[in-house]
Amino acid sequence: MNIGSFAGLVPTMYFSVYSATKAYVNFLSRTIAAEHPAIDIMVLNPNEVQTNMTYNKPLDFLTILPEKCVEWCLMDLPHEEISDGRKYYIFKIF
């Protein structure tokens, strides 16, 4: 499992280097997964996770706890190559 970011999927103002490095992680992970289909390889591209980097932003629809991001990402591991760590969060709300 490699840790990417939503910022690696779209250009992110004021975070150009961070965004570029996360884009690299995303494409590297997807390429390795294609080259080795027998191995479970995943890239986690979360949006906002409540951490020091997000100034411990209060939880809302877009912001999740780190523990839940990991928990839900691990649920995706056998089924997905890419996870945002929130699929089960969205299903739980609705």
N, C-alpha and C positions, 0 to 999 in steps of 0.2 A: 504494500500500500504506500503510495506516494501522496504527499500533502501539497495540493495545488491551492487554487483560490478562484473565486468568481472573477477577481481582478485579472486573472490570466485568460479569461474568455473574452473580455472586452477591454479596450483601452481605458485606463483609469487616470484621470488628471491628478497631478501632483504625486503620483505613485508610479512613475514610468518604469523605473528599474525593477521595483517589486512586481509590477504587472508583467513585465517582460520575462522575468525569471519564472514566474508562475505559469506563463504560457509555455515556456520550455518544458517545465515539469509535466504539464498536461500532454503535450505532443510526444514527449519521450515515453511517458507511461502508455499512451495509446499505441505507439509504434511497437514497444516491447510486447504488449498484449497481443498484437496482431502477429508478431513473429513467433510467439510461444503460446499458442492457444490452449495447451494442456496445463498451463500454470495460471492460477488466479492472480491477476494483476489489476489493481484498481488505482484510480486517481480520485482523491477527495477534493472537490472544488466547492467549499462552503461559501456562503455569502457573508453574513455577519455572525460571529461567534463572540459571546461575552468574555473578552479577555482584556488584558492591559492595552493591547494594540487598538481596541475599539473603545478605550477608556471605560471599560466595564459598562457599556451601554445597557440600559434597562431592557429586559426581555420584551419582545413584541413579535409581530408576525414574521419579521425578517431576521431577528436576532435570537439565537438559541444558546443554551448552555454547552460548554465544551464536552461535558460528560454525555449529554444527549446526542451531540453531533457524532461522537465516537460510537456510541451504542447503535444508533440508527445506520451509520455507515457500515458497521460490522454485519448488520442484518442484510445489507445490500451485497456484501462481498461475494457470496456464492452465485449471485444473479446478474450483477452489473459490472461493467468495466469503469464506469464513471458514476460518482455519487456526489450529491450536494449535502449529504448528511442530514436531510430533513424530510425525505419522502414520508416516513412514518409519522413525523411531526404534523405534516399537513393532513394526513389521513385521520390523525387523532383529533384535530380541531374540527373537521367537518364531519 
